[in-house]
Amino acid sequence: MNRLRAALTAATLLAAGGAPARAQAVDSVAAERLAARRWFADAKFGLFIHWGVYSQLGAGEWVMHNRKIAVADYEWLATTFNPAKFDAVAWVALAQRAGVRYITITSRHHDGFSMFKTGATRYNIADWTPFRRDPLHELADACHAAGIKLFFYYSQLDWHHPDYWPRGGTAWNNGRRDQGDWSRYLAFMNAQLTELLTRYGDVGGIWFDGMWDKPDAPWQLDTTYGLIHRLQPGALVVPNHHQRPRPGEDVQTFEQDLPGANSAGFNTSYVSGDLPLETSLTMNGSWGFNITDKEFKSVRTLVGYLVRAAGNGANLLLNIGPRPDGTISPEFTARLDSLGAWLAVYGSAIYGTRRGPVSPRGWGATTRRGDTVFVHVLDWPDPLLPLPSLGARIRTAYVLRGRAAVPVVETAVGVTLALPPASADEPDRVIVVVTSGSPASNRSGR
Ligand code: FHN
């Protein structure tokens, strides 16, 4: 009987949204981080930037690995890196026009080259190249001036550092010694993270990548995450390890996939019910600058990703790969400008929303803010759209663009909306549905 009561109590706690263990984990998260998570969930749109020595070869950020370039040759390549046309203010102006709320930039990718001035190694842009400047400093200043948050991508995998040993799944014979001191490597990373979190003003967070190269290595994540949260209590830890989130992590990010979809094959299908979510996406098929990759997604497709991400309760982190001279190719700028123009009209149905009462469907997705549900119709040929119940009575419905009233039929089992005609210049017909009460979200907490 006592056991039954205990089981019932546990079930009640679960139904209330928190197993005891989870409640403890939530309780131990500092208020600054909880506020930062809410900010992140509101932000909805970020700009990802992959930029480094690899950009010079125009073949993506994995070129060192793919072409099996020896450390010594890559080191020489790095001595020639001189992105003289880099203009942080222009990059941030583009980000602002696009309507992104944050930027995540590679501070160090798998090639091990630091794109910022660091005392931990001379293998960095300010000390190793003729450029001599610290572009991340310039970017941080421009972001702060514009009110855009800056996150640093940081690779845990390193194809250059002698102490990244034993090597992981991406090892090849590139001229490194077959020995190394792992604890020295961890100290090196923590020293660099300390610099990133103390020299660049307020940082949105650290976006980790590459742990998947040695998933079972003693990464001592608690120490590293503790360091980050001690240095900047509002900085978020965003791990791209493709696993279930662990304690100390703040965002669950999915690569080239909507949450849980795992069409890429390496993401987990587990989706956190507590943490904000993010989907990172290439605009063509490459992260770093790739001179032959012209498979750019259309603006309509990109709007669809942004909408479906929001409908899944996730942000879209959309990538560009700037050129080695520091300029950004017109394919990227044109699409970012178009997305900004789209958001100037439809942004109220994206920013500050959470996933809506109807989970994403083939025809589109729903988002919500308070009593208002936004029905995003991306692909539906018929004049009537039947929906399940929105969980609350409907007060009024109208088309977001132009505000024309939308006829609605409500029954006990659902709602039917009469749609405005589709038009070629409108990738997403947004119907604003104002309800009489906060509709039940199909996932809580974010
Ligand atoms: O290997 C990297 C890749 O180069 C790129 O940085 C992406 C971005 O999400 N992440 C890794 C693959 O998981």
Residues whose N, C-alpha, C, O or C-beta is under 5 A from the ligand:
A	BS01	FHN	E61 D209 E255 S280 W287
